[in-house]
């Protein structure tokens, strides 16, 4: 008990010190509550502040412009799921377009694009300046420039020929191709030059789709008179085991697409069908039939 009591017994000097400390604390608290220490002399130059804000806003606009995605002219007939999403189209609008194209129909005007997809006027105004239709759509030749072969003995529009009756597309001359309605000197020369790019010529009639300026109607007329009877010999690549270097040897497949093909194949434990390639990111769906010529599933 004496030990506990000794902790509360102070000398005269100690008591004076404690009273002085308490007085200092009380005085400090009073000063804190009753005296305003904030400075009233702070001056803000509103003109300089406004100038600074304008500079910051300008820098933000420049950065937004730099980061803004660049849209290059494109043919709306070849919009894929991924590209449609990037352009701001809804899933329903993209599905309407893809369903229309599966019927082997083509969009040939901005108005028709809106009728098929039902996109809003505001989105159409954003997209339409980038639409790029083939020249034969935007600048059709006058009828006087076309030769009507339907009246000649070499063309019969209502007769569908059997395989044996057709000429070999890999051996047809430019003059022979010009007998088809809608094929002039320029298009026949383009077909022959395209064929000459490959040793052995065409693999299939499908490759006609890759020749610029040939509409589906003209291709149908060509394949009524001509077909590939001596296809170019190729060794098909197994899609489920092909390496990246093997894939890039295929027409229209670059290293980026090859990477996405292998990535998709890994995630889905292989492809079940060649048509499944259409689900690969950035895949050129409009060229899938040509790409399929070089592939197989073993």
Secondary structure, 3 states (H helix, E strand, C coil): CHHHHHCCCCCHHHHHHHHHHHHHHHHHHHHHHHCCCCCCCCCCCHHHHHHHHHHHHHHHHHHHHHHCCCCCCECHHHCCHHHHHHHCCCHHHHHHHHHHHHCCCCCCCHHHHHHHHCCCHHHHHHHHHHECCCHHHHCCCCHHHCCCHHHCCCCCCCCCCCHHHCEECCCCCHHHHCCCCCCCHHHHHHHHHHHHCCCCCCCCHHHHHHCCCCCHHHHHHHHHHEECCCCCCCCCEECCCCCHHHHCCCCCCCHHHHHHHHHHHHHCCCCCCHHHHHHCCCCCHHHHHHHHHHEECC
